[in-house]
Amino acid sequence: MTELILSLDVLDRQRARAIAESCAPFIDAIKVGYPLVLSTGLSIAGDLAELGLPLIADFKVADIPNTNRLICEAVFAAGFDAVIAHGFVGADAARTCVEVAHSHSGEAYIVAEMSHPGATEFFHGGVAERLAALAVASGADGIIAPATRPDRVRELREIVGKRKIYSPGVGAQGGDPDVVARLVDGIIVGRSIYEAEDPAAEAERLSRIRR
C-alpha cells in the first residue's frame, strides 16, 4: 500500500491537533518538523500519539555522531516512531541515527534528494545516488526522494531496492500524487492539506493513492 503522510508544519498546538484529528481517518502517518516542535516543544508528540498513527520526526539530523545520538534519543523518548536524517555528514553520523532508532524499535530515513528547485545544485551529479547507497549500507529503513522529480525516484529505487521511499513535494511544490504513488511507499503532503479550507476533505481526496 502507498501511504499518505501528513506533513504538519503549522505553528499552533490546538490547530495542529484539530487538523490531525480531522485527517486521521484518511492518513497513515504524521510528519512533524521544526516549525511545530519549536513552537510547542517535543511534548506535541504526546498530543498527536493519542490518534494512534506513527509519528515521524523530520529534523533532518545532520551533526557529528554524538550530537546525532543525543538528538535521536530525545526524539524517541518523546514518543516519535521514526526520524529523518541527512547522510552528507558521513556514514558514521548517519549510522548513529539508525542505531538509536532501531534500539527504540523505531525507524530511520536518510535524505537522498530534496524536492525544492535548489536541491539540484548539490544533490545531483551522483551525490543522491551515493546518499542512497549510504542509506543501504548504514541499515536505514529507507530514503527521502523528491515527488517533484519522478525520474530521480526511479533511479534511486534501483539502489535502495525494497527499502521504503517516502516522497515529499506533492501539491504545493507541483508533484503529481498519482504519478509518484506508483513509485514510492508513501507520499508526504503538507500545505495542500493543512492550508485547505477543509483539510479533512483534501486528505480524503488524496487518500485515493492508498492501495
C-alpha positions in Angstrom: 0.0 0.0 0.0 1.2 3.5 -0.8 0.9 5.6 2.4 -0.4 9.1 2.7 1.7 11.0 5.2 0.6 14.4 6.6 3.4 16.9 7.0 2.0 19.0 9.9 4.1 22.2 9.6 1.7 24.5 11.5 2.7 26.6 14.5 -0.2 26.4 16.9 -0.8 23.3 19.1 -4.6 23.5 19.0 -4.7 23.9 15.3 -2.2 21.1 14.8 -4.3 18.8 17.0 -7.5 19.7 15.2 -6.1 19.2 11.7 -4.5 15.9 12.7 -7.7 14.6 14.3 -9.9 15.5 11.3 -7.5 14.0 8.8 -6.6 10.8 10.9 -9.2 8.5 9.1 -7.5 9.3 5.7 -3.8 9.2 6.5 -1.2 6.7 7.6 1.3 8.7 9.5 2.1 12.3 10.6 5.4 14.0 9.9 6.4 16.7 12.4 9.2 19.2 11.7 10.9 22.0 13.3 8.1 24.6 12.8 5.7 22.8 15.1 8.2 21.5 17.6 9.9 24.8 18.0 6.5 26.4 18.7 5.1 23.7 21.0 8.0 21.6 22.3 8.6 17.9 21.9 5.5 17.3 24.0 3.4 17.7 20.8 4.3 14.1 20.2 2.3 13.1 23.2 -0.7 15.0 22.0 -0.6 13.5 18.5 0.1 10.0 19.7 -3.4 9.8 21.0 -4.5 9.4 17.4 -2.7 6.1 17.1 -0.8 7.0 14.0 3.0 6.7 13.5 4.9 9.9 14.2 7.9 10.9 12.1 10.3 13.5 13.4 11.6 15.4 10.4 14.6 17.0 11.9 16.9 16.2 9.1 19.5 15.4 11.7 23.0 16.5 10.4 25.7 16.7 13.0 28.6 14.7 14.5 27.7 11.2 15.7 27.5 12.1 19.4 25.2 15.1 18.8 23.1 13.0 16.4 22.8 10.4 19.2 21.6 12.9 21.7 19.0 14.4 19.2 17.7 11.0 18.3 17.5 9.8 21.9 15.4 12.8 22.7 13.2 12.2 19.6 12.3 8.6 20.6 12.0 9.4 24.3 9.3 12.0 23.3 7.3 9.3 21.6 8.2 9.5 17.9 8.3 6.4 15.9 10.8 7.4 13.2 13.4 10.1 12.4 14.7 11.6 9.2 18.4 12.4 9.0 20.9 13.7 6.4 23.6 11.5 5.1 26.0 14.1 3.8 27.7 14.4 7.2 29.1 10.9 6.7 28.4 7.3 7.3 29.3 7.3 11.0 26.8 10.1 11.7 24.1 8.5 9.7 24.7 5.1 11.2 24.3 6.6 14.7 20.8 7.8 13.9 19.9 4.3 12.5 21.3 2.6 15.6 19.4 4.8 18.0 16.2 4.4 16.1 16.5 0.6 16.0 17.4 0.4 19.7 14.0 2.0 20.3 12.2 -0.3 17.8 11.9 2.8 15.5 12.9 3.6 12.0 15.4 6.0 10.4 15.3 7.5 6.9 18.1 9.2 5.1 17.5 12.1 2.8 18.8 11.2 -0.7 17.4 14.2 -2.6 15.2 17.0 -1.6 12.2 18.3 -3.5 12.7 22.1 -3.9 14.3 23.5 -7.1 17.5 24.5 -5.3 18.2 20.9 -4.4 19.6 20.3 -7.9 22.5 22.5 -7.1 24.1 19.9 -4.8 22.1 16.6 -4.8 22.8 15.8 -8.5 25.9 14.7 -10.2 25.8 11.3 -8.4 25.5 12.7 -4.9 21.9 11.5 -4.4 23.0 8.1 -5.6 25.8 8.0 -3.1 23.5 9.0 -0.3 21.0 6.3 -1.3 23.9 3.8 -1.2 24.9 5.1 2.2 21.4 4.6 3.5 21.5 1.0 2.4 25.0 0.4 3.9 24.0 2.0 7.2 20.9 -0.2 7.6 18.4 2.7 7.2 14.8 1.7 6.7 14.5 3.9 3.6 15.2 7.2 1.9 13.5 10.5 1.2 13.3 11.3 -2.6 11.5 14.0 -4.5 8.0 13.7 -5.8 8.8 16.7 -8.0 11.2 14.6 -10.0 9.8 11.1 -10.6 12.7 10.2 -12.9 15.0 10.6 -10.0 12.8 8.4 -7.8 13.1 5.7 -10.4 16.8 5.9 -10.4 17.2 5.9 -6.7 14.8 2.9 -6.4 17.4 0.9 -8.3 19.8 1.5 -5.5 17.6 1.0 -2.4 15.6 -1.9 -3.7 12.8 -2.9 -1.4 13.7 -0.3 1.3 11.0 2.3 1.7 10.9 5.6 -0.3 8.9 8.5 1.2 8.4 11.3 -1.2 7.7 15.0 -0.4 6.8 17.7 -2.9 3.2 16.7 -3.8 0.7 19.5 -4.2 2.2 23.0 -3.3 5.5 22.1 -4.9 3.9 20.6 -8.0 4.4 16.8 -7.5 1.7 14.7 -9.1 0.4 12.2 -6.4 -1.0 9.7 -8.9 2.3 9.5 -10.8 4.6 9.3 -7.7 2.3 6.9 -5.8 3.1 4.2 -8.2 6.9 4.6 -7.5 7.1 5.0 -3.7 5.9 3.6 -0.4 4.5 6.9 0.8 3.8 10.4 -0.4 4.3 13.3 2.0 1.8 16.2 1.7 1.7 19.4 3.8 0.4 22.7 2.6 -2.2 21.2 0.2 -3.9 19.6 3.2 -3.3 21.9 6.2 -3.9 25.1 4.2 -7.1 23.8 2.6 -10.4 25.2 3.6 -11.4 21.7 4.7 -8.2 19.8 5.5 -10.1 16.5 6.1 -11.8 16.7 2.7 -8.5 17.3 1.0 -6.9 14.4 2.9 -9.8 12.2 1.9 -9.4 13.2 -1.8 -5.7 12.4 -1.7 -6.3 9.1 0.1 -7.2 7.6 -3.3 -3.5 6.8 -3.6 -3.7 4.3 -0.7 -3.8 1.0 -2.3 
